[in-house]
Amino acid sequence: MLAKVLSAAIIGLDAYTVEVETHLERGLPNLSIVGLPDNVVKESKDRINAAIKNSDYIFPVKKITVNLAPADIKKEGSSYDLPIAVAILGATGQLDIENTREYIILGELSLDGTVRPIKGALPIAVMSENKYKGILLPKENADEAAVIPGINIYPVGSLRQIVDFFNGREKIEPKQIDVNKLFEEMNHWEIDFSEVKGQYHVKRALEIAAAGGHNILMIGPPGSGKSMLSKRFATILPNLTLNEALETTKIYSVAGLLPHEKGIIATRPFRSPHHSISDSALVGGGRFPKPGEISLAHNGVLFLDELPEFKKNVLEVMRQPLEDREVTIARAASTLKFPSNFIMVAAMNPCPCGYYGDNTRDCTCPPNKIKSYLSRISGPLMDRIDIHIEVPALKYDELSQKKDAEKSEMIRQRVITARKVQTERYKSRKIYCNSGMNQKDLKKYCNLDEASNSILKRAIESLSLSARAYNRILKVARTIADMSGKNEIAIEHIAEAVQYRSLDRKYV
């Protein structure tokens, strides 16, 4: 007796169809799973056996062979439990196997037959769009899969429910999601820029970074507000578009980090990994490659607090993703790419004690310790950070002022206005902000007059800046000009952009 049902698997962020073939024959009772299953898949035989029996169905006392095709691709995870159980019941005539055609079936089984959630439901829904009648998956995953139009999503809670569905004894209503309403409900922040006292020049730098998608480094003593400002940076970024939200949600779905009560990531992600993180956890990888923190920050913010405390090799592996906006992970069997288009916001103290250069407290660090501390950040990494800004300690008058500062919404509207200019400028390219310009774009959109060129030349020579730093200055100047509503870069735009590069030679 042979039965076939359809399931799906994930490679990187993309899904593909898996055909679950089940063959029953006379012989010693045994359930064998082939098709390059991992240990989790191999262990499913015991879960399936118990689930079928505890759901009051008969588990066949026969030799059972299950093939997961294509057989040359590694299968991992517990999502094959449900389709294998359905195929076995179909092969024994306890389920109408003809009705399973053109349905994708996914789910992990408990011993009592209930269906548990899986990872990667959204990429599978994207793959299945307009190809199949529907997807049957755990009810906890229904919301994330239902945001994709063109495919019916049927939430199931138990093996018995799915058997009754295919046998025509129970009707399951497809899950319906109003994506626009979901965005309205979820797209809000509990924090606001108005809660940060003073630091107006730092807020200006952060606004420029948000408007142009520039990486930014804040240097200052403990308690000056670096972390507080960083955590509110995402509140001044433009809202996610639907395509951006789906891209981000796919990453969280594959990583198994999407909350079940949320069908989609509607706000820009803010990731703040601890400085003890490993390089593979930051950029992604593992035996079966999974996205790391920089991919989880895709379309959002990656905040690296206490930057020099990160291991040097961890920081250095970020150099390529910061340039290419994606991570390439090579393995013997395949090469995978994960998107990593984020804005990096970093914060650091100027020395181990934190008070080097501070006007209120004396630094207790000897010069060699300061030099050793700052040398943990390499020159090539600093070159990839567009804006460097000092964050001084606040004075009492600034802390005690009762007047509310500017709200995030007001700043965000200016950022959105500047982004619209850039969107129109690069509409024929896959670029959304000034930070993504290449050499041709710089030559086309960053023409300087003689006075501006003279100031930039003196800055490059006096600060001994690299060619990459030169390009970064031009990009920041282009953003400042856009925020000012100017078509051409003027001398004041270059002057402001240059001042955001002066710290990489003062401290590093």
Secondary structure, DSSP 4 states (H G I P E B T S, - for coil): -EEEEEEEEEETTEEEEEEEEEEEESSS-EEEEESSB-HHHHTHHHHHHHHHHHTT-PPP-SEEEEEEESTTS-B-SSTTHHHHHHHHHHHTTSS-GGGGTTEEE--EEPTTSBEEP-S-HHHHHHHHTTTSSEEEEEGGGHHHHTTSTTSEEEEE-BHHHHHHHHTTS---PPP---HHHHHHHH---S--GGGS-S-HHHHHHHHHHHHHT--EEEE--TTSSHHHHHHTGGGGSPPPPHHHHHHHHHHHHHHT-S-TT-SS--S--EE---TT--HHHHHEETTTTEE-HHHHTTTSEEEESSGGGS-HHHHHTTHHHHHHSEEEEE-SS-EEEEE---EEEEEE-SSSSS-TT-SSS-----HHHHHHHHTTS-HHHHHT--EEEE-PPPPHHHHH--S----HHHHHHHHHHHHHHHHHHTTTTT--SGGG--HHHHHHH----HHHHHHHHHHHHHHT--HHHHHHHHHHHHHHHHHTT-SS--HHHHHHHHHTTTHHHHT-
